[in-house]
Amino acid sequence: MFYIHNADAVKIVIFKTTVYTKILRDNQPMVNIVPITKSQFLDRKWSALDNYKFAEEYATATLALGEISQGMRSFPIGFVKNDNYFTLVAILGLQPGENLFINKKGEWIPGYRPAVLRSYPFSLIPGANDQVLLAFDEDSLSYSNVAPTNLFYDENGEIVDEVSRILSFLGEVHTSYSKTLQICEIINNYDLFEKWDISITRGNKVVQVDGIYKIDENKLYALDGDALKNLQNVSGLGMIYGHIFSGSHISLLEKLANFRDTTANSEQANIESVEELFSYEDEDTIDFSSL
């Protein structure tokens, strides 16, 4: 993987599968994204967001293998099916258009924040000739309470250090996503995925969560030694067990949903009110390049 900074668009040349290219399109949590080009962004400015309002309707968020160890401490981790392939996701809500991890002020309540959301308003989008392009969500300026002051390019026409660091981070996440997809494909080849029957009590109603898959543990334990070794060699077992252990957080979703419903019209719905529910670690310590 290497970066091209002197072309009009900021590009990453990387070996990737067509499946990953499709995931970039299908699971992109941004709406009005455009590639960052020198001709369009040389004199423009951006601001780091001070809230997560842009993600308040995302019930799931794509996860990479490198996020398992911390994500499993904060939310349930499952899989969603797109056409004939599976994607690893954080389960953040119980119904479409609901993210229980963002309060009404747009604050992310304590716990791990998926990389795909932390990198906003930047992302990678597919380009030509096995390239991905650094992109920016034009709509992000409407979410920020701070006037944009950060430049994309310096006076010499080079991308500034902060944007370069973001590009490097996204490149590492991109590589980890690709490996995650390969593991999911192997798991699927062993026929280990099954629909996850998730139901919680919300108020006085039982709510069924659809569209999420989990690992069939009976089939997992029935695999022969060669299959288990194959999964271990590609870090598949670690991902599988992280997913299984995270299942205990289904009860957390139930608590968050009921907390939200009971405080919908009060001032109690703040970060401090739910802080004790989480085990928090600094997500910036993840080293994607070592995975």
C-alpha positions in Angstrom: 0.0 0.0 0.0 1.3 3.5 -0.8 0.0 7.0 -1.1 -0.1 9.5 -3.9 -0.1 13.1 -2.6 1.0 15.0 -5.7 -1.9 14.1 -7.9 -5.0 16.2 -8.0 -6.9 13.6 -5.9 -5.4 12.0 -2.8 -5.2 8.3 -3.6 -4.2 5.1 -2.0 -3.0 2.3 -4.2 -3.9 -1.0 -2.5 -4.7 -4.6 -3.4 -8.3 -5.1 -2.6 -11.2 -7.4 -3.5 -14.2 -6.3 -5.4 -16.2 -7.3 -2.4 -14.5 -4.7 -0.3 -15.1 -2.1 -3.0 -18.8 -2.9 -2.7 -18.7 -2.5 1.1 -17.3 0.9 0.7 -20.3 1.8 -1.3 -23.0 -0.1 0.7 -21.9 0.6 4.2 -20.6 4.2 3.9 -22.1 6.1 6.9 -21.9 9.4 4.9 -24.3 11.0 2.5 -22.7 13.8 0.4 -19.1 12.5 0.0 -16.8 13.9 -2.6 -13.1 13.0 -3.3 -10.6 15.5 -2.0 -8.8 17.1 -5.0 -6.4 20.0 -5.0 -8.5 21.9 -7.6 -11.6 21.7 -5.3 -10.1 21.8 -1.8 -6.9 23.9 -2.0 -8.4 26.9 -0.2 -11.2 25.2 1.7 -11.3 24.5 5.4 -12.9 21.8 7.7 -13.6 21.4 11.4 -13.3 18.4 13.6 -16.8 17.5 14.9 -17.6 18.0 18.5 -20.6 15.6 18.3 -21.9 12.4 16.7 -25.2 13.7 15.4 -24.3 12.5 11.9 -24.5 8.9 13.2 -27.6 9.1 15.3 -29.6 7.0 12.8 -27.0 4.2 12.4 -28.2 1.0 14.1 -25.0 -0.8 13.0 -21.5 0.3 12.1 -19.0 -1.7 10.1 -16.1 -3.1 12.3 -12.6 -4.3 11.4 -10.8 -7.2 12.9 -8.5 -4.9 14.8 -11.4 -3.4 16.7 -12.7 -6.7 18.2 -10.8 -6.6 21.5 -12.1 -3.2 22.5 -15.5 -3.3 20.7 -16.5 -6.5 22.5 -16.3 -4.6 25.8 -18.8 -2.0 24.8 -21.5 -3.4 22.5 -22.8 -6.6 20.8 -20.9 -7.6 17.7 -22.6 -9.5 14.9 -22.7 -10.0 11.2 -24.9 -8.7 8.4 -25.4 -10.3 5.0 -24.9 -8.2 1.9 -25.8 -10.2 -1.2 -23.6 -13.3 -0.8 -21.1 -12.0 1.7 -21.0 -11.2 5.4 -19.7 -8.1 7.2 -18.7 -7.7 10.8 -20.7 -5.0 12.6 -21.2 -3.3 15.9 -24.9 -3.5 16.9 -25.8 0.0 18.1 -29.6 0.0 18.0 -32.7 -2.2 18.0 -34.4 -0.8 14.9 -33.5 1.1 11.7 -32.8 4.7 12.3 -31.8 4.3 16.0 -28.4 4.5 17.6 -28.7 4.0 21.3 -25.0 5.0 21.9 -25.7 8.6 21.0 -27.7 10.8 23.4 -30.1 13.6 22.4 -27.2 16.1 22.6 -25.2 14.2 20.0 -22.7 12.9 22.6 -21.3 9.3 22.3 -21.9 7.7 25.7 -18.8 6.1 27.3 -17.5 3.1 25.4 -15.6 2.2 22.3 -16.4 4.2 19.1 -16.0 2.3 15.8 -13.2 3.6 13.5 -15.6 4.2 10.6 -17.4 6.8 12.8 -14.3 8.3 14.5 -12.8 9.1 11.1 -15.8 11.2 10.0 -16.0 13.5 8.0 -13.2 11.6 6.1 -13.6 8.3 4.4 -12.2 6.2 1.5 -14.2 5.7 -1.7 -13.4 3.5 -4.6 -11.4 4.9 -7.5 -10.1 3.5 -10.8 -7.2 1.1 -11.2 -7.3 -0.6 -7.8 -7.2 2.8 -6.0 -9.2 4.3 -3.2 -9.6 8.0 -2.8 -9.6 10.1 0.3 -13.1 11.7 0.5 -14.9 14.3 2.6 -18.5 14.6 3.6 -19.8 18.0 2.5 -22.7 17.7 4.9 -20.4 17.5 7.9 -20.3 21.3 8.2 -23.9 21.3 9.2 -23.2 19.1 12.2 -20.4 21.0 13.7 -20.8 23.8 16.3 -17.3 25.1 15.5 -16.4 27.3 12.5 -14.1 25.4 10.1 -10.5 26.5 10.5 -8.4 23.4 9.4 -6.9 23.5 6.0 -6.7 20.5 3.6 -3.6 21.8 1.8 -0.7 24.0 2.9 0.8 26.9 1.0 2.9 24.6 -1.1 -0.1 22.6 -2.3 0.7 19.5 -0.1 -1.9 18.0 2.2 -1.4 19.1 5.8 0.0 16.8 8.4 -3.3 16.3 10.2 -5.0 15.2 7.0 -2.0 13.0 6.2 -2.4 11.3 9.6 -6.1 10.7 8.9 -5.2 9.2 5.5 -2.7 6.9 7.1 -5.2 5.8 9.7 -7.9 5.1 7.1 -5.4 3.1 5.1 -4.6 0.9 8.1 -8.3 0.4 8.8 -8.9 -0.4 5.1 -6.4 -3.2 5.2 -7.9 -4.5 8.4 -11.4 -4.4 6.8 -10.1 -6.4 3.8 -8.7 -9.1 6.2 -12.0 -9.2 8.1 -13.9 -9.8 4.9 -11.5 -12.7 4.0 -12.2 -14.3 7.4 -15.9 -13.9 7.0 -15.7 -15.6 3.7 -13.9 -18.6 5.3 -16.4 -18.7 8.1 -19.2 -18.7 5.6 -17.5 -21.6 3.6 -17.7 -23.6 6.8 -21.4 -22.8 7.0 -21.1 -21.3 10.5 -23.4 -18.3 10.2 -27.0 -18.5 11.4 -29.7 -15.9 12.0 -29.4 -14.3 15.5 -32.7 -14.5 17.3 -32.5 -11.3 19.3 -35.5 -10.2 21.3 -35.7 -7.7 24.2 -38.4 -6.2 26.4 -38.9 -2.5 25.7 -41.4 -1.0 28.0 -44.3 -3.5 27.9 -43.5 -4.9 24.5 -41.2 -7.6 23.2 -39.1 -6.2 20.3 -37.5 -8.6 17.7 -34.3 -7.5 16.0 -34.0 -8.8 12.5 -31.2 -9.0 9.9 -28.3 -9.9 12.3 -26.3 -13.2 12.1 -24.2 -15.0 14.6 -21.9 -18.0 14.8 -23.6 -21.4 15.2 -21.6 -22.6 18.1 -22.7 -26.2 17.7 -21.3 -26.3 14.1 -18.1 -24.5 15.3 -17.4 -27.1 18.0 -18.1 -29.9 15.5 -15.3 -28.7 13.1 -12.3 -31.0 12.7 -8.8 -30.1 13.7 -7.7 -28.9 10.2 -10.7 -26.5 9.9 -10.0 -25.1 13.4 -6.3 -24.7 12.6 -7.2 -22.9 9.4 -9.4 -20.4 11.3 -6.7 -19.9 13.9 -4.1 -19.2 11.3 -6.1 -16.3 9.8 -7.1 -14.9 13.2 -10.6 -16.2 12.7 -11.0 -17.9 16.1 -10.2 -14.6 17.8 -12.8 -12.8 15.8 -15.4 -15.6 16.5 -14.8 -15.7 20.2 -14.8 -11.9 20.5 -18.2 -11.9 18.8 -19.5 -14.7 21.1 -18.3 -12.9 24.2 -19.9 -9.6 23.1 -23.3 -11.3 23.1 -23.7 -10.5 26.8 -24.2 -6.8 25.8 -27.6 -7.6 24.3 -28.9 -6.8 27.8 -27.1 -3.5 27.6 -29.1 -2.6 24.5 -32.2 -3.4 26.4 -31.2 -1.1 29.2 -30.2 1.7 26.9 -33.5 1.5 25.0 -35.6 1.6 28.1 -33.5 4.4 29.6 -33.9 6.4 26.4 -37.7 5.8 26.4 -38.1 6.8 30.1 -36.0 9.9 29.8 -37.1 11.1 26.4 -38.8 14.2 27.8 -36.5 14.9 30.8 -33.1 16.3 31.3 -31.8 13.1 32.8 -30.6 11.6 29.5 -26.9 12.6 29.8 -23.6 10.8 29.7 -23.2 10.6 33.4 -26.5 8.7 33.8 -25.2 5.7 31.9 -21.5 5.9 32.5 -21.4 3.0 35.0 -22.7 0.6 32.3 -19.5 0.6 30.3 -15.9 -0.6 30.4 -14.0 2.1 28.6 -10.6 2.0 27.0 -8.8 4.5 24.7 -9.6 3.4 21.2 -6.7 5.4 19.8 -4.3 2.7 21.1 -5.4 0.1 18.5 -2.6 -0.8 16.1 -4.3 -1.9 12.9 -0.9 -2.4 11.1 0.0 -5.3 13.4 -3.1 -7.3 12.6 
